[in-house]
Amino acid sequence: MEEDTVVESSIASESRTKGFRLSGTLFLIISRILLGGLFLYAGFSKAADPDGFIADIARFQLLPEWAISPLAIYLPFLEILTGLALLSGVFYLGALFLANGMLVMFSSGLSLAWWRGLDITCGCFGKGFGDLPLHWALLRNVVLISLGLSLVIISLRDQRRRSVTEANEFPTLTK
């Protein structure tokens, strides 16, 4: 009788673990699509209107005038590459760190503009997405940073598990 209980308990435990893995995988997929898609959309919308993006950057009053145009030209393509890497999985962990770094940088700019009382909108997605007031854009970025950091943690944990499993699979040389 005890043996049946142990087997049933083991099956129930395995079922819960598989359910957790499935929901974790679903979270990972949805998060990658969301974060990668947002970076793609932001990059393409800014690349389509470089003059508008130059004006958006200038309104923040954070950079010297000579730095605004190069940033407005190169940043959209960096966002596009980051979005593609997040969606495709190529250089995935590097893209996650880059995405989180950009989000922190963007949030710093938003915070400074809000703190200085500038009456501007984010400009985060060019003209096509509808501009948010700074405090809402900052809140959105905090949520995206949280999402990005959770993806980093999941990826590093999975990478560690794989390396431990691979290390245990290879025979060691003994005398």
MIMILO-671299 format. One record per residue (C-alpha): residue number from 1; residue in one letter; x negated, z negated, y negated. Coordinates in Angstrom, 1 decimal. Each point is the difference from the previous one (the first is absolute). Layout:
BEGIN
<site><zamar>NUM</zamar><keti>A</keti><px>X</px><pz>Z</pz><py>Y</py></site>
...
***
This chain:
BEGIN
<site><zamar>1</zamar><keti>M</keti><px>0.0</px><pz>0.0</pz><py>0.0</py></site>
<site><zamar>2</zamar><keti>E</keti><px>-2.8</px><pz>-0.9</pz><py>-2.4</py></site>
<site><zamar>3</zamar><keti>E</keti><px>-1.7</px><pz>3.4</pz><py>0.7</py></site>
<site><zamar>4</zamar><keti>D</keti><px>3.1</px><pz>1.9</pz><py>-1.1</py></site>
<site><zamar>5</zamar><keti>T</keti><px>0.1</px><pz>-2.0</pz><py>-3.3</py></site>
<site><zamar>6</zamar><keti>V</keti><px>-3.7</px><pz>0.8</pz><py>-0.6</py></site>
<site><zamar>7</zamar><keti>V</keti><px>0.5</px><pz>3.7</pz><py>0.6</py></site>
<site><zamar>8</zamar><keti>E</keti><px>3.1</px><pz>0.1</pz><py>-2.2</py></site>
<site><zamar>9</zamar><keti>S</keti><px>-1.9</px><pz>-1.9</pz><py>-2.8</py></site>
<site><zamar>10</zamar><keti>S</keti><px>-2.9</px><pz>2.5</pz><py>0.3</py></site>
<site><zamar>11</zamar><keti>I</keti><px>2.4</px><pz>3.0</pz><py>-0.2</py></site>
<site><zamar>12</zamar><keti>A</keti><px>1.8</px><pz>-1.5</pz><py>-3.0</py></site>
<site><zamar>13</zamar><keti>S</keti><px>-3.4</px><pz>-0.7</pz><py>-1.7</py></site>
<site><zamar>14</zamar><keti>E</keti><px>-1.2</px><pz>3.6</pz><py>0.7</py></site>
<site><zamar>15</zamar><keti>S</keti><px>3.3</px><pz>1.4</pz><py>-1.4</py></site>
<site><zamar>16</zamar><keti>R</keti><px>-0.4</px><pz>-2.0</pz><py>-3.2</py></site>
<site><zamar>17</zamar><keti>T</keti><px>-3.6</px><pz>1.1</pz><py>-0.4</py></site>
<site><zamar>18</zamar><keti>K</keti><px>1.0</px><pz>3.7</pz><py>0.5</py></site>
<site><zamar>19</zamar><keti>G</keti><px>2.8</px><pz>-0.4</pz><py>-2.6</py></site>
<site><zamar>20</zamar><keti>F</keti><px>-2.5</px><pz>-1.5</pz><py>-2.5</py></site>
<site><zamar>21</zamar><keti>R</keti><px>-2.4</px><pz>2.8</pz><py>0.6</py></site>
<site><zamar>22</zamar><keti>L</keti><px>2.7</px><pz>2.6</pz><py>-0.5</py></site>
<site><zamar>23</zamar><keti>S</keti><px>1.2</px><pz>-1.6</pz><py>-3.2</py></site>
<site><zamar>24</zamar><keti>G</keti><px>-3.6</px><pz>-0.3</pz><py>-1.2</py></site>
<site><zamar>25</zamar><keti>T</keti><px>-0.6</px><pz>3.6</pz><py>0.8</py></site>
<site><zamar>26</zamar><keti>L</keti><px>3.2</px><pz>1.0</pz><py>-1.9</py></site>
<site><zamar>27</zamar><keti>F</keti><px>-1.2</px><pz>-2.1</pz><py>-3.0</py></site>
<site><zamar>28</zamar><keti>L</keti><px>-3.3</px><pz>1.7</pz><py>0.1</py></site>
<site><zamar>29</zamar><keti>I</keti><px>1.4</px><pz>3.5</pz><py>0.2</py></site>
<site><zamar>30</zamar><keti>I</keti><px>2.6</px><pz>-0.6</pz><py>-2.8</py></site>
<site><zamar>31</zamar><keti>S</keti><px>-2.6</px><pz>-1.7</pz><py>-2.2</py></site>
<site><zamar>32</zamar><keti>R</keti><px>-2.6</px><pz>2.8</pz><py>0.5</py></site>
<site><zamar>33</zamar><keti>I</keti><px>2.7</px><pz>2.6</pz><py>-0.9</py></site>
<site><zamar>34</zamar><keti>L</keti><px>1.1</px><pz>-2.0</pz><py>-3.0</py></site>
<site><zamar>35</zamar><keti>L</keti><px>-3.4</px><pz>-0.7</pz><py>-1.5</py></site>
<site><zamar>36</zamar><keti>G</keti><px>-1.4</px><pz>3.4</pz><py>0.9</py></site>
<site><zamar>37</zamar><keti>G</keti><px>3.0</px><pz>1.8</pz><py>-1.3</py></site>
<site><zamar>38</zamar><keti>L</keti><px>0.0</px><pz>-1.9</pz><py>-3.3</py></site>
<site><zamar>39</zamar><keti>F</keti><px>-3.7</px><pz>0.8</pz><py>-0.6</py></site>
<site><zamar>40</zamar><keti>L</keti><px>0.7</px><pz>3.7</pz><py>0.8</py></site>
<site><zamar>41</zamar><keti>Y</keti><px>3.0</px><pz>0.1</pz><py>-2.3</py></site>
<site><zamar>42</zamar><keti>A</keti><px>-1.9</px><pz>-1.8</pz><py>-2.8</py></site>
<site><zamar>43</zamar><keti>G</keti><px>-3.0</px><pz>2.3</pz><py>0.3</py></site>
<site><zamar>44</zamar><keti>F</keti><px>2.0</px><pz>3.2</pz><py>0.1</py></site>
<site><zamar>45</zamar><keti>S</keti><px>2.2</px><pz>-1.0</pz><py>-2.9</py></site>
<site><zamar>46</zamar><keti>K</keti><px>-3.0</px><pz>-0.9</pz><py>-2.2</py></site>
<site><zamar>47</zamar><keti>A</keti><px>-1.9</px><pz>3.1</pz><py>1.1</py></site>
<site><zamar>48</zamar><keti>A</keti><px>3.0</px><pz>2.2</pz><py>-1.0</py></site>
<site><zamar>49</zamar><keti>D</keti><px>-0.1</px><pz>-1.4</pz><py>-3.5</py></site>
<site><zamar>50</zamar><keti>P</keti><px>-3.5</px><pz>-0.9</pz><py>-1.0</py></site>
<site><zamar>51</zamar><keti>D</keti><px>0.8</px><pz>0.0</pz><py>-3.7</py></site>
<site><zamar>52</zamar><keti>G</keti><px>2.8</px><pz>-2.5</pz><py>0.5</py></site>
<site><zamar>53</zamar><keti>F</keti><px>-2.2</px><pz>-2.2</pz><py>2.2</py></site>
<site><zamar>54</zamar><keti>I</keti><px>-2.7</px><pz>0.1</pz><py>-2.7</py></site>
<site><zamar>55</zamar><keti>A</keti><px>2.6</px><pz>-1.3</pz><py>-2.5</py></site>
<site><zamar>56</zamar><keti>D</keti><px>1.1</px><pz>-2.7</pz><py>2.4</py></site>
<site><zamar>57</zamar><keti>I</keti><px>-3.5</px><pz>-1.2</pz><py>0.5</py></site>
<site><zamar>58</zamar><keti>A</keti><px>-0.7</px><pz>0.0</pz><py>-3.8</py></site>
<site><zamar>59</zamar><keti>R</keti><px>3.1</px><pz>-2.1</pz><py>-0.7</py></site>
<site><zamar>60</zamar><keti>F</keti><px>-1.5</px><pz>-2.9</pz><py>2.0</py></site>
<site><zamar>61</zamar><keti>Q</keti><px>-2.9</px><pz>-0.2</pz><py>-2.5</py></site>
<site><zamar>62</zamar><keti>L</keti><px>-2.5</px><pz>-1.1</pz><py>2.6</py></site>
<site><zamar>63</zamar><keti>L</keti><px>-2.5</px><pz>2.8</pz><py>0.3</py></site>
<site><zamar>64</zamar><keti>P</keti><px>-2.3</px><pz>1.7</pz><py>-2.5</py></site>
<site><zamar>65</zamar><keti>E</keti><px>1.4</px><pz>3.4</pz><py>-1.0</py></site>
<site><zamar>66</zamar><keti>W</keti><px>-2.8</px><pz>1.9</pz><py>1.8</py></site>
<site><zamar>67</zamar><keti>A</keti><px>1.0</px><pz>-1.6</pz><py>3.4</py></site>
<site><zamar>68</zamar><keti>I</keti><px>3.7</px><pz>0.8</pz><py>-0.1</py></site>
<site><zamar>69</zamar><keti>S</keti><px>-0.1</px><pz>3.8</pz><py>0.8</py></site>
<site><zamar>70</zamar><keti>P</keti><px>-2.4</px><pz>-0.3</pz><py>2.9</py></site>
<site><zamar>71</zamar><keti>L</keti><px>2.0</px><pz>-2.9</pz><py>1.5</py></site>
<site><zamar>72</zamar><keti>A</keti><px>3.3</px><pz>2.0</pz><py>-0.5</py></site>
<site><zamar>73</zamar><keti>I</keti><px>-1.6</px><pz>3.0</pz><py>1.8</py></site>
<site><zamar>74</zamar><keti>Y</keti><px>-1.6</px><pz>-1.8</pz><py>3.0</py></site>
<site><zamar>75</zamar><keti>L</keti><px>2.3</px><pz>-3.0</pz><py>0.7</py></site>
<site><zamar>76</zamar><keti>P</keti><px>3.0</px><pz>2.1</pz><py>1.2</py></site>
<site><zamar>77</zamar><keti>F</keti><px>-2.2</px><pz>1.8</pz><py>2.5</py></site>
<site><zamar>78</zamar><keti>L</keti><px>-1.4</px><pz>-3.4</pz><py>1.2</py></site>
<site><zamar>79</zamar><keti>E</keti><px>3.6</px><pz>-1.2</pz><py>0.4</py></site>
<site><zamar>80</zamar><keti>I</keti><px>0.9</px><pz>3.2</pz><py>2.0</py></site>
<site><zamar>81</zamar><keti>L</keti><px>-3.0</px><pz>-0.4</pz><py>2.3</py></site>
<site><zamar>82</zamar><keti>T</keti><px>0.8</px><pz>-3.7</pz><py>0.5</py></site>
<site><zamar>83</zamar><keti>G</keti><px>3.6</px><pz>0.8</pz><py>0.8</py></site>
<site><zamar>84</zamar><keti>L</keti><px>-1.0</px><pz>2.7</pz><py>2.5</py></site>
<site><zamar>85</zamar><keti>A</keti><px>-2.5</px><pz>-2.3</pz><py>1.7</py></site>
<site><zamar>86</zamar><keti>L</keti><px>2.7</px><pz>-2.7</pz><py>0.3</py></site>
<site><zamar>87</zamar><keti>L</keti><px>2.5</px><pz>2.4</pz><py>1.5</py></site>
<site><zamar>88</zamar><keti>S</keti><px>-2.4</px><pz>1.8</pz><py>2.3</py></site>
<site><zamar>89</zamar><keti>G</keti><px>-2.1</px><pz>-3.0</pz><py>1.1</py></site>
<site><zamar>90</zamar><keti>V</keti><px>-3.3</px><pz>1.7</pz><py>-0.8</py></site>
<site><zamar>91</zamar><keti>F</keti><px>-2.2</px><pz>-2.5</pz><py>-1.8</py></site>
<site><zamar>92</zamar><keti>Y</keti><px>3.0</px><pz>-2.3</pz><py>0.2</py></site>
<site><zamar>93</zamar><keti>L</keti><px>-1.7</px><pz>-3.3</pz><py>-0.6</py></site>
<site><zamar>94</zamar><keti>G</keti><px>-2.0</px><pz>1.4</pz><py>-2.9</py></site>
<site><zamar>95</zamar><keti>A</keti><px>3.1</px><pz>1.4</pz><py>-1.5</py></site>
<site><zamar>96</zamar><keti>L</keti><px>1.7</px><pz>-3.4</pz><py>0.3</py></site>
<site><zamar>97</zamar><keti>F</keti><px>-2.8</px><pz>-1.7</pz><py>-1.9</py></site>
<site><zamar>98</zamar><keti>L</keti><px>0.0</px><pz>2.8</pz><py>-2.6</py></site>
<site><zamar>99</zamar><keti>A</keti><px>3.8</px><pz>-0.1</pz><py>-0.4</py></site>
<site><zamar>100</zamar><keti>N</keti><px>-0.1</px><pz>-3.8</pz><py>-0.4</py></site>
<site><zamar>101</zamar><keti>G</keti><px>-2.8</px><pz>0.3</pz><py>-2.5</py></site>
<site><zamar>102</zamar><keti>M</keti><px>1.8</px><pz>2.5</pz><py>-2.0</py></site>
<site><zamar>103</zamar><keti>L</keti><px>3.2</px><pz>-2.1</pz><py>0.0</py></site>
<site><zamar>104</zamar><keti>V</keti><px>-2.0</px><pz>-3.0</pz><py>-1.2</py></site>
<site><zamar>105</zamar><keti>M</keti><px>-1.6</px><pz>2.1</pz><py>-2.7</py></site>
<site><zamar>106</zamar><keti>F</keti><px>3.4</px><pz>1.4</pz><py>-1.1</py></site>
<site><zamar>107</zamar><keti>S</keti><px>1.6</px><pz>-3.5</pz><py>0.1</py></site>
<site><zamar>108</zamar><keti>S</keti><px>-2.8</px><pz>-1.3</pz><py>-2.2</py></site>
<site><zamar>109</zamar><keti>G</keti><px>0.7</px><pz>2.7</pz><py>-2.6</py></site>
<site><zamar>110</zamar><keti>L</keti><px>3.7</px><pz>-0.7</pz><py>0.2</py></site>
<site><zamar>111</zamar><keti>S</keti><px>-0.6</px><pz>-3.7</pz><py>-0.5</py></site>
<site><zamar>112</zamar><keti>L</keti><px>-2.3</px><pz>0.5</pz><py>-2.9</py></site>
<site><zamar>113</zamar><keti>A</keti><px>2.5</px><pz>2.3</pz><py>-1.7</py></site>
<site><zamar>114</zamar><keti>W</keti><px>2.8</px><pz>-2.4</pz><py>0.6</py></site>
<site><zamar>115</zamar><keti>W</keti><px>-2.0</px><pz>-3.0</pz><py>-1.2</py></site>
<site><zamar>116</zamar><keti>R</keti><px>-1.0</px><pz>2.0</pz><py>-3.2</py></site>
<site><zamar>117</zamar><keti>G</keti><px>3.7</px><pz>0.7</pz><py>-0.6</py></site>
<site><zamar>118</zamar><keti>L</keti><px>-0.3</px><pz>3.8</pz><py>0.1</py></site>
<site><zamar>119</zamar><keti>D</keti><px>3.4</px><pz>1.7</pz><py>0.1</py></site>
<site><zamar>120</zamar><keti>I</keti><px>-0.8</px><pz>2.6</pz><py>2.5</py></site>
<site><zamar>121</zamar><keti>T</keti><px>1.1</px><pz>1.0</pz><py>3.5</py></site>
<site><zamar>122</zamar><keti>C</keti><px>-2.1</px><pz>0.2</pz><py>3.1</py></site>
<site><zamar>123</zamar><keti>G</keti><px>-0.5</px><pz>3.8</pz><py>0.4</py></site>
<site><zamar>124</zamar><keti>C</keti><px>-1.0</px><pz>-0.8</pz><py>3.6</py></site>
<site><zamar>125</zamar><keti>F</keti><px>1.8</px><pz>3.0</pz><py>1.5</py></site>
<site><zamar>126</zamar><keti>G</keti><px>-0.2</px><pz>2.4</pz><py>-2.9</py></site>
<site><zamar>127</zamar><keti>K</keti><px>3.3</px><pz>1.1</pz><py>-1.6</py></site>
<site><zamar>128</zamar><keti>G</keti><px>1.9</px><pz>0.7</pz><py>3.2</py></site>
<site><zamar>129</zamar><keti>F</keti><px>0.7</px><pz>-3.5</pz><py>1.4</py></site>
<site><zamar>130</zamar><keti>G</keti><px>1.5</px><pz>-1.8</pz><py>-3.0</py></site>
<site><zamar>131</zamar><keti>D</keti><px>-2.2</px><pz>-2.4</pz><py>-1.9</py></site>
<site><zamar>132</zamar><keti>L</keti><px>0.3</px><pz>-3.7</pz><py>0.6</py></site>
<site><zamar>133</zamar><keti>P</keti><px>-0.6</px><pz>-2.6</pz><py>-2.6</py></site>
<site><zamar>134</zamar><keti>L</keti><px>-3.4</px><pz>-1.6</pz><py>0.5</py></site>
<site><zamar>135</zamar><keti>H</keti><px>1.2</px><pz>-3.3</pz><py>1.6</py></site>
<site><zamar>136</zamar><keti>W</keti><px>2.0</px><pz>1.9</pz><py>2.7</py></site>
<site><zamar>137</zamar><keti>A</keti><px>-2.9</px><pz>2.4</pz><py>0.7</py></site>
<site><zamar>138</zamar><keti>L</keti><px>-2.2</px><pz>-3.0</pz><py>0.4</py></site>
<site><zamar>139</zamar><keti>L</keti><px>2.4</px><pz>-1.6</pz><py>2.4</py></site>
<site><zamar>140</zamar><keti>R</keti><px>0.2</px><pz>3.2</pz><py>2.0</py></site>
<site><zamar>141</zamar><keti>N</keti><px>-3.8</px><pz>0.1</pz><py>0.2</py></site>
<site><zamar>142</zamar><keti>V</keti><px>-0.2</px><pz>-3.6</pz><py>1.2</py></site>
<site><zamar>143</zamar><keti>V</keti><px>2.4</px><pz>1.0</pz><py>2.8</py></site>
<site><zamar>144</zamar><keti>L</keti><px>-2.1</px><pz>3.1</pz><py>0.8</py></site>
<site><zamar>145</zamar><keti>I</keti><px>-3.2</px><pz>-2.1</pz><py>0.0</py></site>
<site><zamar>146</zamar><keti>S</keti><px>1.6</px><pz>-2.5</pz><py>2.4</py></site>
<site><zamar>147</zamar><keti>L</keti><px>1.0</px><pz>2.9</pz><py>2.2</py></site>
<site><zamar>148</zamar><keti>G</keti><px>-3.5</px><pz>1.6</pz><py>-0.2</py></site>
<site><zamar>149</zamar><keti>L</keti><px>-1.7</px><pz>-3.3</pz><py>0.8</py></site>
<site><zamar>150</zamar><keti>S</keti><px>2.2</px><pz>-0.6</pz><py>3.0</py></site>
<site><zamar>151</zamar><keti>L</keti><px>-1.0</px><pz>3.5</pz><py>1.3</py></site>
<site><zamar>152</zamar><keti>V</keti><px>-3.6</px><pz>-0.9</pz><py>-0.5</py></site>
<site><zamar>153</zamar><keti>I</keti><px>0.4</px><pz>-3.3</pz><py>1.9</py></site>
<site><zamar>154</zamar><keti>I</keti><px>1.9</px><pz>1.8</pz><py>2.8</py></site>
<site><zamar>155</zamar><keti>S</keti><px>-2.6</px><pz>2.8</pz><py>0.2</py></site>
<site><zamar>156</zamar><keti>L</keti><px>-3.0</px><pz>-2.4</pz><py>0.1</py></site>
<site><zamar>157</zamar><keti>R</keti><px>1.7</px><pz>-2.2</pz><py>2.6</py></site>
<site><zamar>158</zamar><keti>D</keti><px>0.7</px><pz>3.0</pz><py>2.2</py></site>
<site><zamar>159</zamar><keti>Q</keti><px>-3.5</px><pz>1.3</pz><py>-0.5</py></site>
<site><zamar>160</zamar><keti>R</keti><px>-1.4</px><pz>-3.3</pz><py>1.1</py></site>
<site><zamar>161</zamar><keti>R</keti><px>2.3</px><pz>-0.1</pz><py>3.0</py></site>
<site><zamar>162</zamar><keti>R</keti><px>-1.2</px><pz>3.4</pz><py>1.0</py></site>
<site><zamar>163</zamar><keti>S</keti><px>-3.6</px><pz>-0.8</pz><py>-0.3</py></site>
<site><zamar>164</zamar><keti>V</keti><px>0.4</px><pz>-3.2</pz><py>2.0</py></site>
<site><zamar>165</zamar><keti>T</keti><px>1.9</px><pz>1.9</pz><py>2.7</py></site>
<site><zamar>166</zamar><keti>E</keti><px>-2.6</px><pz>2.8</pz><py>0.1</py></site>
<site><zamar>167</zamar><keti>A</keti><px>-2.9</px><pz>-2.6</pz><py>0.2</py></site>
<site><zamar>168</zamar><keti>N</keti><px>1.7</px><pz>-1.6</pz><py>3.0</py></site>
<site><zamar>169</zamar><keti>E</keti><px>0.5</px><pz>3.3</pz><py>1.8</py></site>
<site><zamar>170</zamar><keti>F</keti><px>-3.6</px><pz>1.0</pz><py>0.0</py></site>
<site><zamar>171</zamar><keti>P</keti><px>-2.2</px><pz>-1.5</pz><py>2.8</py></site>
<site><zamar>172</zamar><keti>T</keti><px>-3.0</px><pz>-1.9</pz><py>-1.2</py></site>
<site><zamar>173</zamar><keti>L</keti><px>-3.4</px><pz>0.4</pz><py>1.6</py></site>
<site><zamar>174</zamar><keti>T</keti><px>-1.2</px><pz>-3.1</pz><py>1.8</py></site>
<site><zamar>175</zamar><keti>K</keti><px>-3.1</px><pz>-0.6</pz><py>2.0</py></site>
***
